[in-house]
Amino acid sequence: MPLSAIELHRRGVEAANARRFTQARRALDAAAFRTDDPDLHARIDGTIAYVLAQTGEPANAEQLCRDALARPGLRAETITVLSGQLGTLLMHGGRLGEAEVMLSRAIDTLTAIGAETTELANCLMNRSVVRMQQRELDSCMDDLRRAVAVYEANDDEEPLAEARHNLGYAALLGGDLVTALTLMTQSRPKLAAISDLAAAISDLDRAEVLRDAGLTTEAEALLGRVAGEFGAQRMRQARGEAEFHLARSLLRHDPVAAERAARTSARRFTALANHGWAARAEAVRLEAQQRARPDRPIDGAEFDRTAKALDRGGFRTEATGLRLSARRDGTGRLPALDDSAPTPLRLRAHEVRAARAAAAGRDRDALRAAADGLELLTVWQQSFGALDLQASVAMHGSDLMFTGLSAAARLHDPATLFEWSERARHLSQQVAPVRPPHDESLAVDLAELRMLRAELAGADWTTDGRVRALRDRVRERQWATTGSGGTRERLGLAEATAQLTPGTAVLSYVFTGSTLHAIVVTASGATVVDLSWTRVQSALDGLRADLDMAALTRGGLMGEVTARALTSRLALLDAELLAPLLLAAPSAERLAITVPGALGGVPWAMLPGMAGIPFTLATSVSRLLGGTARTAAPASTIGFAAGPRVPRAREEVERAASSWNGTDRALRILDGADATVASVTELAAGADVLHIAAHGRHAVDNPLFAGFELADGILFGYDVDLIPRVPATVILSACELGRSSVRWGEEALGMTRVWLHAGTDCVIAAPVAVPDEVAAELLSAVHTGLAEGAAPSVALAQAAADTGLSAPFQCHGDGF
């Protein structure tokens, strides 16, 4: 028996909701053929219009919906449903004002007749999206909560998952990244069960969260995948949206690529006659063009035309942002903003004010505008404590930071430059974390990641779908469970100078993006020293390769050639970076050094002028002088762990442990099958000094996925955050674990920062490979000094002097 028109329509609706559009169209065409009921026919046409819009025919979709509405004799309920459908089409077409009128009309009618139906909830959902895009978040949330209640009452599980996902998107627009990702993650399994396209639509929004969190590498990979999915299904509107968001993600770090992506997106929307979205893409193209070619005069007329098109489409926040950018050159009055404006828009206003002031030579005004913007960013950062999230969100302050650093460098005032050096160091660490509680589910996920890491040895494990899902889940749990304990205070130059002991000097390096400077601070005062970034950069280019090669080719002709090249580079760095500063602090007996990300790979311990001088690479002077280090109490428990596949790891830890013979310290060594992740984390929780000899793995995109290899797999940075009490001193004799990656131009992040973030006072690590015999001899001598009660920096400097070995091991944090 053939299916009825009603049943065919129902199946068509189900297929359309599941994004199976070809199947939906077959069922809907068959339903239309089998009915002469005008109301049912109109509803069928309304659903076909939705399918047409999703598959790249928005003009035909709108016309079909309007034709259906124009038919005489339709029931009021049918007219209401069609009005809601037309409002949805207008919303996707970027005509937000018209869409809200149609959707509100349908909602008011359905509410008046008491119809708490799925149709009402659908209209509420779509109106909430309109209000999201208009940044009317309070009314948007009201619509979503009401839709959730209706879906729950009607047991509509699939649209309920979508509504909860949209609550997450609204949280994103409000700046609550943790809630946004949590809600989206909770909804995704249900959406993925509907269809691959439903999962792709969910991932499109999740990519926006990652982008706003500064995790652009992951966001862009995800956007590339969903754009391909939409393209394969001929969903031109959705594909254009993915390309638009890709362009927005590329904007800050690759404006040339952003301009290309935005132009492609704008062309796609123009072909669909979607003028509102075309204006959005064009706005990103103009922003990218301005960033890529900052010296090019701004075409004010072009910016103004696009801003007006955004206003017509209802995208008022984006129109305001574009008008701000158009006035970056100092012409015209800036648009007025109040405290209710979105945080990214208010940050942009501060960026423009600072840039205008700097261009006009008003450096003090530029500093004030940049500082106000960074204070606003701090308030936002206080809503989360996770290291990777704090560091990545610093993306939103990078322009402000470089503008402030440049203005401070031009003023050449020691107090001002010191203040901005400390601001730069605190950009991703000004919020003190609250350690997350132990999470057994997180531990299980990390154990599974370890298994997959071993299973995929030799391959790029990060591309595996199972790995991506687990990494996402681990990261999102960490975001949700790591709280904020308030902000850390920064010290001014006068306070820092007053706290410095005689013989201690601070060398604070400042990179403005194009110039390099330093402030030398001692108990007697401060001096600004200008340095040559061009010469320093020439020495840094190829330095890491020379260091790695020197570790692999000791002796022989090749070793001699490599050693000469490395010696030359180190001599140049010493002459350019160190010697001028030591002249300003001739009586310095120990050094605290703070560096920007651009200098993160310098092997300070190998510079000739550093011989015999204890030093520490402090995360900031304020942290060093204002922290609560535990160095007053002598170490009582010393732990050692040797990982697999390191030929002399056992010898190294035994030799280091022997340095403590004759003391009353408790010693514990784990190696072989005993050196598991669980046993080493347990060892760390009870040790005052922890020494790890293992193969290390640096993670460029996220330091919390860096780690070292143990008997049962990688101990990740996330495992460190599960340790209830971390050691005061950690020694990482593992290649790569002293490395760091620069995120957003300033601070460098790596495994050392993970331990310091967790509460360790000092980490001794090397940024490059060190020959096993060198590590064993040098670190054994370091333990001799530690056993005698020397501070880590003193023990390391003395060990280098006693052994005559030049190695890149250095203290991070508080080595004093």
VEXTORTOR-112658 format. One line per 2 residues: number of its first residue (from 1); for each residue z, y, x of C-alpha. Coordinates in steps of 0.001 Angstrom, whole numbers, padded with zeros to 6 digits. Example, Ala and Ser with C-alpha at 12.3 -4.5 7.8 and 13.67 -1.06 7.14 Angstrom:
! VEXTORTOR-112658
1> 007800:-004500:012300; 007140:-001060:013670
END
This chain:
! VEXTORTOR-112658
1> 000000:000000:000000; -001033:003349:001549
3> 001669:005856:002355; 002180:008746:-000044
5> 001407:012320:000903; 005140:013085:000905
7> 005862:010222:003300; 002955:011203:005552
9> 004204:014778:005650; 007691:013589:006550
11> 006284:011503:009406; 004174:014421:010554
13> 007252:016648:010658; 009188:014032:012654
15> 006334:013626:015147; 005960:017399:015518
17> 009700:017820:016141; 009440:015117:018797
19> 006515:017023:020351; 004093:014140:019641
21> 001468:016559:018415; -001597:014300:018269
23> 000290:011798:016128; 001662:014626:013990
25> -001798:016074:013328; -003176:012694:012177
27> -000319:012217:009725; -000555:015794:008417
29> -004338:015660:007905; -003946:012411:005985
31> -001174:013940:003861; -003307:016977:003019
33> -006166:014688:001967; -003919:012714:-000418
35> -002284:015542:-002379; -003305:018210:-004838
37> 000247:019551:-005221; -000052:023216:-004125
39> 003542:023392:-002863; 003271:020230:-000789
41> -000127:021315:000493; 001326:024669:001549
43> 004207:022952:003370; 001746:020640:005111
45> -000274:023658:006240; 002910:025292:007523
47> 003648:022248:009696; 000022:022105:010905
49> 000382:025771:011865; 003372:024861:014048
51> 001311:022123:015750; -001601:024518:016321
53> 000720:027097:017876; 002265:024541:020224
55> -001129:023226:021345; -002682:026569:022191
57> -004150:027955:018955; -001657:030644:017917
59> -004187:032867:016106; -005425:029966:013950
61> -001807:028946:013330; -000816:032391:012076
63> -003889:032680:009862; -003296:029241:008308
65> 000321:030162:007559; -000654:033503:006001
67> -003373:031832:003904; -000857:029324:002595
69> 001578:032102:001693; -001166:033938:-000198
71> -001831:031057:-002587; -000720:031780:-006162
73> 001822:029754:-008074; 003988:028615:-005167
75> 007665:027972:-005818; 010173:030417:-004330
77> 011567:027700:-002041; 008109:026963:-000630
79> 007461:030659:-000009; 010808:030883:001766
81> 010068:027923:004037; 006610:029323:004869
83> 008104:032746:005609; 010466:031111:008066
85> 007543:029220:009603; 005537:032436:009980
87> 008559:034130:011550; 008734:031304:014085
89> 005049:031726:014941; 005533:035469:015391
91> 008532:034767:017640; 006491:032481:019911
93> 003781:035148:019900; 006159:037706:021330
95> 006259:039903:018192; 010004:039913:017886
97> 010473:042713:015347; 008080:041154:012819
99> 009553:037715:013477; 013098:038870:012733
101> 012013:040432:009432; 010335:037215:008220
103> 013138:034932:009398; 015846:037152:007897
105> 013984:037173:004574; 013907:033376:004529
107> 017574:033073:005577; 018735:035535:002923
109> 016841:033692:000173; 018105:030252:001206
111> 021646:031606:001494; 021441:033202:-001974
113> 020502:029903:-003638; 023195:028038:-001672
115> 020735:025843:000195; 022700:024587:003211
117> 019634:022664:004316; 017886:021800:007552
119> 015310:024482:006690; 018098:027100:006680
121> 019459:025866:010016; 015963:025896:011514
123> 015465:029519:010458; 018868:030434:011909
125> 017940:028706:015155; 014677:030586:015433
127> 016250:033931:014578; 018853:033287:017262
129> 016017:032903:019777; 014559:036242:018645
131> 017942:037868:019110; 018365:036207:022510
133> 015144:037764:023700; 016283:041117:022318
135> 019615:040593:024180; 021589:040850:020907
137> 023941:038103:022024; 026774:038471:019493
139> 024504:038095:016457; 022565:035389:018296
141> 025753:033349:018765; 026678:033846:015099
143> 023321:032370:014046; 023670:029440:016436
145> 027211:028553:015339; 026132:028672:011708
147> 023129:026453:012481; 025365:023975:014301
149> 027638:023735:011249; 024682:023030:008931
151> 023184:020419:011256; 026579:018723:011578
153> 027025:018665:007793; 023573:017099:007343
155> 023929:014643:010284; 020820:016113:011926
157> 021578:014910:015452; 018373:015912:017222
159> 018242:019561:016102; 022023:019685:016619
161> 021470:018831:020292; 018882:021591:020515
163> 021268:024095:018898; 024004:023242:021398
165> 021471:023552:024184; 020597:027019:022867
167> 024276:027957:022892; 024079:027217:026595
169> 021047:029473:026931; 022920:032281:025189
171> 025778:031751:027666; 023234:032085:030481
173> 022073:035440:029156; 025716:036522:028989
175> 026174:035618:032677; 028340:032517:032089
177> 026395:030130:034301; 029012:027384:034279
179> 029158:027142:030467; 025372:027406:030286
181> 024750:024466:032580; 027553:022411:031004
183> 026165:022759:027468; 022590:022136:028564
185> 023597:019060:030537; 025542:017639:027602
187> 022544:018111:025289; 019844:016824:027602
189> 020261:013030:027045; 019730:013447:023299
191> 016723:015726:023860; 015271:013363:026469
193> 015561:010500:023964; 013335:012428:021558
195> 010388:012708:023959; 009374:013627:027489
197> 008227:017012:026182; 011597:017715:024580
199> 013195:016915:027953; 010709:019231:029683
201> 011580:022090:027310; 015258:021488:028076
203> 014509:021478:031811; 012622:024765:031509
205> 015846:026438:030368; 017970:024600:032924
207> 015653:025924:035623; 016511:029453:034469
209> 020212:028718:035014; 019514:027424:038521
211> 017365:030477:039253; 020025:032925:038083
213> 022555:030980:040147; 020384:031628:043210
215> 019381:027951:043616; 015732:028933:043656
217> 014461:025923:045610; 015697:023536:042937
219> 014647:025844:040108; 011103:026130:041421
221> 010713:022375:041914; 011872:021822:038339
223> 009551:024526:036989; 006620:022964:038823
225> 007313:019618:037185; 007657:020988:033650
227> 004556:023178:034022; 002615:020041:034916
229> 004040:018236:031889; 003070:021071:029551
231> -000392:021251:031096; -000957:017531:030591
233> -000082:017946:026902; -002301:021049:026557
235> 000703:023185:025589; -000708:026419:026960
237> 002068:028693:025672; 004826:026520:027167
239> 002903:026182:030429; 002553:029955:030610
241> 006301:030326:030055; 007017:027914:032922
243> 004683:029901:035189; 006355:033137:034106
245> 009802:031811:035042; 008411:030470:038318
247> 007190:033982:039128; 010627:035423:038325
249> 012275:032877:040609; 009900:033654:043486
251> 010336:037409:043073; 013191:038000:045544
253> 012213:035634:048332; 008396:035328:048106
255> 006939:038324:046255; 003343:037486:047251
257> 003589:034059:045595; 005436:035661:042661
259> 002561:038076:042137; 000059:035192:042048
261> 002138:033173:039597; 002727:036172:037334
263> -000980:037031:037283; -001833:033443:036288
265> 000801:033515:033562; -000406:036884:032221
267> -003989:035625:032024; -002854:032560:030103
269> -000906:034621:027554; -003764:037096:027180
271> -006136:034216:026384; -003672:033145:023680
273> -003582:036735:022327; 000176:036672:022992
275> 000540:040297:024008; 004336:040342:024151
277> 004560:037518:026690; 001549:038883:028561
279> 003489:042136:029000; 006502:040190:030311
281> 004337:038457:032914; 002636:041719:033816
283> 006052:043333:034368; 006961:040610:036861
285> 003580:041069:038570; 004246:044797:038996
287> 007750:044111:040357; 006338:041556:042812
289> 003614:043944:043910; 006220:046637:044541
291> 008326:044252:046647; 005368:042842:048572
293> 003926:046282:049355; 006834:048742:049280
295> 004816:051484:051009; 002156:051479:048315
297> 002518:054399:045860; 003785:053359:042425
299> 001212:053627:039631; 003498:055225:037079
301> 000901:055022:034307; 000540:051257:034755
303> 004308:050743:034711; 004605:052959:031626
305> 001864:051091:029715; 003539:047760:030406
307> 006994:049080:029481; 005632:050347:026142
309> 004038:046948:025486; 007418:045321:026161
311> 009058:047734:023715; 006482:046874:021043
313> 007179:043182:021546; 010935:043709:021249
315> 011692:043028:024939; 013669:046222:025366
317> 015892:045060:028231; 012862:044111:030316
319> 011215:047418:029442; 014284:049266:030729
321> 014264:047203:033924; 010612:048028:034540
323> 011220:051732:033976; 014032:051570:036536
325> 011673:050036:039083; 009034:052651:038347
327> 011496:055360:039348; 012530:053732:042612
329> 010400:056288:044488; 012694:059098:043382
331> 010535:060600:040627; 011800:060968:037078
333> 015152:060470:035428; 016663:056973:035370
335> 017151:055296:031970; 020738:055491:030728
337> 022718:052233:030650; 026156:051450:029266
339> 028657:048704:030030; 027118:046440:027373
341> 023860:046126:029330; 023293:042729:031019
343> 024820:042450:034481; 021476:041843:036290
345> 020063:045003:034689; 023095:047062:035713
347> 022817:045658:039243; 019179:046732:039326
349> 020164:050244:038282; 022552:050406:041251
351> 019794:049057:043539; 017422:051804:042403
353> 020051:054542:042780; 020881:053325:046285
355> 017209:053078:047274; 016444:056571:045940
357> 019373:058068:047811; 018455:056299:051053
359> 014827:057424:050797; 016017:061017:050334
361> 018249:060803:053408; 021478:060863:051369
363> 023135:057924:053105; 026632:058585:051727
365> 025245:058519:048176; 023340:055337:048998
367> 026579:053715:050191; 028410:054702:047012
369> 025674:053308:044758; 025439:050088:046758
371> 029235:049659:046794; 029451:050203:043018
373> 026821:047531:042493; 028596:045043:044755
375> 031891:045653:042946; 030095:044774:039706
377> 028832:041586:041343; 032397:040742:042408
379> 033589:040949:038812; 030865:038477:037847
381> 031701:036150:040756; 035321:036019:039618
383> 034234:033733:036779; 033682:030824:039181
385> 035081:029465:042434; 032632:026779:043637
387> 031316:027498:047149; 027639:026776:046450
389> 027654:028896:043287; 029411:031843:044938
391> 027050:031735:047895; 023912:031419:045794
393> 024823:034110:043266; 025026:036446:046264
395> 021234:036585:045783; 021843:039294:043196
397> 023563:041479:045787; 021227:040990:048753
399> 019180:044159:048185; 022325:046213:047667
401> 023876:044743:050795; 020921:045487:053048
403> 020599:049010:051658; 024307:049597:052391
405> 024134:048064:055864; 021090:050187:056748
407> 022747:053401:055527; 025958:052569:057414
409> 023978:051870:060591; 022205:055216:060328
411> 025518:057052:059936; 026750:055332:063123
413> 030368:055802:062055; 032535:052871:063285
415> 034793:052804:060204; 031855:052829:057801
417> 029862:050206:059695; 032960:047987:059998
419> 033558:048295:056247; 030009:047185:055496
421> 030136:044403:058066; 033146:043024:056217
423> 031384:043459:052857; 028509:041390:054185
425> 030856:038656:055419; 032617:038592:052033
427> 029502:038501:049872; 029925:034791:049143
429> 033638:034375:049834; 035348:037328:048213
431> 036580:035110:045360; 039371:032744:046405
433> 038824:029264:044917; 041330:027140:043053
435> 040921:023591:044377; 039539:021309:041649
437> 041731:018480:040348; 040842:014953:041399
439> 037937:013772:039272; 037410:010010:039218
441> 033995:010396:037564; 032898:012674:040390
443> 034066:010093:042927; 032033:007376:041131
445> 028903:009552:041135; 029312:010286:044859
447> 029671:006554:045561; 026410:005901:043697
449> 024711:008680:045659; 025833:006992:048866
451> 024232:003735:047744; 020973:005479:046876
453> 021014:007339:050200; 021205:003992:052004
455> 018593:002401:049742; 016147:005254:050399
457> 016756:005438:054151; 013710:006772:055953
459> 012328:008484:052844; 012868:011924:051336
461> 015677:010826:049075; 015897:014211:047330
463> 012620:013530:045474; 013940:010377:043789
465> 014606:010879:040060; 017911:008967:040155
467> 019103:011067:043085; 018139:014316:041360
469> 020033:013344:038211; 023160:012394:040156
471> 023038:015485:042357; 022726:017654:039257
473> 025694:015920:037638; 027865:016193:040758
475> 027073:019868:041192; 027669:020684:037530
477> 031039:018904:037515; 032056:020871:040575
479> 031030:024151:038979; 033007:023380:035858
481> 036211:022244:037608; 036537:024717:040513
483> 038361:027771:039242; 038791:031271:040596
485> 042048:032445:042084; 041224:036131:042235
487> 039589:038197:044949; 040382:038380:048643
489> 041189:041782:050047; 039066:043329:052780
491> 040687:045197:055658; 039499:048616:056744
493> 039009:049500:060374; 042387:051240:060692
495> 044227:048224:059235; 042322:045796:061446
497> 042936:047842:064568; 046654:048030:063804
499> 046899:044233:063481; 044997:043362:066666
501> 047149:042283:069582; 046446:043660:073068
503> 043823:041544:074792; 042024:040621:071559
505> 038658:042159:070777; 036525:041836:067670
507> 032748:041722:068021; 031222:042302:064566
509> 027437:042014:064522; 025436:043764:061801
511> 021823:042955:060900; 020139:045405:058517
513> 016978:043354:058005; 015146:045207:060753
515> 017747:046472:063245; 020745:044928:064987
517> 024052:046642:065768; 027627:045706:066631
519> 031099:047182:066319; 033524:046424:069130
521> 037096:046709:067844; 040217:046605:070003
523> 043784:047742:069481; 042814:051080:071016
525> 039783:051875:068860; 036224:050985:067895
527> 032744:051566:069314; 029297:051118:067737
529> 026710:049496:070010; 022991:049484:069148
531> 021140:046305:070134; 017477:045304:070388
533> 016612:042959:067542; 013096:042522:068974
535> 014388:041138:072278; 017086:039033:070617
537> 014549:037579:068201; 012216:036655:071069
539> 015054:034684:072677; 015999:032992:069391
541> 012454:031817:068664; 012320:028265:069965
543> 015990:028227:071005; 016958:025336:068752
545> 014068:023219:070019; 015074:023917:073627
547> 018689:023012:072891; 017714:019739:071212
549> 015265:018906:074004; 017874:019663:076668
551> 020234:017176:075018; 017549:014469:075035
553> 015973:015004:078475; 018761:015260:081003
555> 017488:014783:084553; 013945:014170:085723
557> 011045:016595:085864; 010977:017228:082109
559> 014716:017805:082098; 014404:020393:084854
561> 011636:022256:083011; 013646:022271:079781
563> 016809:023351:081573; 015019:026303:083182
565> 013566:027435:079836; 016952:027143:078148
567> 018734:028952:080980; 016265:031803:080659
569> 016813:032116:076917; 020595:032005:077257
571> 020521:034653:079997; 018457:036932:077754
573> 020825:036438:074808; 023792:037071:077075
575> 022272:040298:078358; 021282:041547:074916
577> 024116:040305:072687; 027208:039943:074838
579> 027146:042023:077995; 026868:045459:076289
581> 029807:044631:074033; 032060:043329:076808
583> 031519:046636:078605; 033142:048309:075609
585> 036116:045904:075769; 036726:045366:079514
587> 040274:044052:079093; 039446:041508:076367
589> 041111:038150:076936; 039927:036520:073722
591> 037210:037334:071188; 036850:037118:067429
593> 033158:037181:066537; 031593:037716:063109
595> 027863:037206:062771; 025161:037613:060141
597> 022982:034675:059188; 020261:035887:061566
599> 022544:035000:064511; 023883:031774:063019
601> 022095:029575:065593; 023380:031307:068743
603> 025316:028848:070988; 027936:031389:072007
605> 029889:028974:074183; 026829:028481:076427
607> 026281:032189:077157; 027197:032866:080810
609> 029393:035843:079971; 031556:033713:077656
611> 032752:031417:080451; 036522:031049:080341
613> 036972:033357:077337; 038585:031800:074244
615> 036672:032859:071134; 036337:031998:067482
617> 033522:032570:064982; 035535:034084:062149
619> 034214:034033:058597; 035427:037640:058488
621> 037928:039829:060302; 039845:040259:057048
623> 040192:036485:056662; 041232:036092:060285
625> 043900:038790:060302; 044994:038522:056689
627> 044966:034751:056255; 047820:032291:056042
629> 047015:029916:058881; 049297:026956:059570
631> 049119:027144:063356; 052834:027926:063713
633> 053779:024278:063050; 052882:021770:065817
635> 050489:018967:064923; 052339:015752:064111
637> 049582:013382:062927; 046247:013009:064697
639> 043383:011115:063060; 040140:009784:064553
641> 037131:008179:062894; 034003:006692:064490
643> 030868:006226:062428; 028233:003503:062818
645> 025130:003608:065051; 026701:006019:067557
647> 026773:003927:070754; 029753:005629:072399
649> 031658:006798:069302; 034494:004283:069796
651> 034766:005238:073457; 034837:008935:072538
653> 037657:008679:069995; 039730:006323:072160
655> 039349:008659:075116; 040299:011651:072960
657> 043270:009765:071504; 044515:008920:074999
659> 045024:012642:075585; 047963:012413:073190
661> 049642:009541:075056; 053176:010391:075996
663> 053637:012683:073028; 055532:011792:069886
665> 052476:012372:067650; 051383:009664:065224
667> 047849:008464:066079; 045435:006579:063853
669> 041897:005449:064704; 039332:004153:062211
671> 036077:002598:063348; 033653:-000150:062425
673> 034045:-001520:058920; 037397:000272:058579
675> 035809:003736:058779; 034845:003972:055108
677> 034609:007140:053063; 037784:006284:051165
679> 039801:005489:054303; 038588:008565:056186
681> 039373:010918:053295; 042814:009291:053060
683> 043214:009778:056811; 042184:013433:056494
685> 044739:014057:053754; 047578:013073:056069
687> 046355:014430:059403; 046972:017767:061085
689> 044049:017242:063475; 040997:015191:062485
691> 038233:014147:064904; 034996:012652:063531
693> 032381:011084:065834; 029389:010170:063665
695> 025796:010894:062823; 025638:014112:060789
697> 023205:015239:058129; 022737:018937:057365
699> 021550:019814:053843; 019396:022923:053853
701> 019556:023573:050093; 023253:022872:049502
703> 025941:022490:052208; 028049:020369:049874
705> 025414:017618:050173; 025696:017744:053967
707> 027904:015084:055493; 028424:012440:058135
709> 027634:008747:058134; 030482:006255:057797
711> 030594:002498:057335; 029751:002590:053625
713> 027538:005697:053552; 027613:009481:053770
715> 030852:011428:053324; 029516:014495:051508
717> 030854:018004:051391; 031799:017276:047786
719> 034096:014496:049080; 035896:017098:051173
721> 036792:018990:048002; 038464:015823:046691
723> 040917:015782:049634; 044214:017174:048284
725> 045353:018558:051675; 042879:019095:054485
727> 043770:019092:058218; 044525:022368:059985
729> 041984:021521:062714; 038807:019465:062263
731> 036571:018422:065163; 033057:017381:064145
733> 031387:015549:066999; 028301:014965:064910
735> 024838:016354:065499; 023699:018885:062907
737> 027115:019450:061282; 027613:022730:063103
739> 024279:023890:061739; 023992:026317:058885
741> 021375:027645:056509; 020974:031309:055680
743> 021016:032044:051956; 019788:035471:050872
745> 019691:037064:054275; 023321:037387:055265
747> 025827:034579:055498; 025136:031177:056990
749> 026384:028097:055189; 026977:024621:056519
751> 029504:021799:056750; 031862:024005:058749
753> 032083:026398:055796; 032799:023477:053471
755> 035937:022554:055444; 037005:026190:055777
757> 036445:026723:052047; 038684:023705:051363
759> 041505:025215:053437; 041047:024055:057038
761> 042054:026743:059553; 039628:025874:062364
763> 036551:023652:062718; 035148:022773:066141
765> 031476:021821:065845; 028101:022193:067541
767> 024930:023508:065860; 022675:021114:067807
769> 022728:017645:069352; 025083:017082:072289
771> 024709:014107:074693; 027315:011427:073941
773> 028827:011494:077435; 029151:015296:077359
775> 030836:015230:073948; 033225:012473:075027
777> 034315:014214:078239; 034526:017742:076850
779> 036326:016845:073598; 038780:014608:075418
781> 039704:017653:077485; 039999:019708:074287
783> 042534:017198:072951; 044485:017487:076183
785> 044875:021188:075504; 045730:020651:071830
787> 048364:018064:072795; 049941:020643:075083
789> 050151:023086:072177; 047142:025287:072993
791> 045237:026980:070183; 041806:025405:069496
793> 039833:028265:071077; 042017:028205:074184
795> 041781:024421:074434; 037979:024544:074122
797> 037550:027317:076718; 039877:025547:079159
799> 038097:022224:078609; 034738:023790:079481
801> 036234:025317:082627; 037981:022096:083722
803> 034982:019829:083142; 032286:022268:084218
805> 030277:021272:081151; 028167:023729:079190
807> 027926:022574:075581; 027415:024332:072234
809> 030765:023318:070709; 032489:026364:069230
811> 035420:027235:067003; 034796:028368:063426
813> 037445:030072:061316; 040762:030857:062981
815> 040654:029354:066469; 043630:031412:067595
END
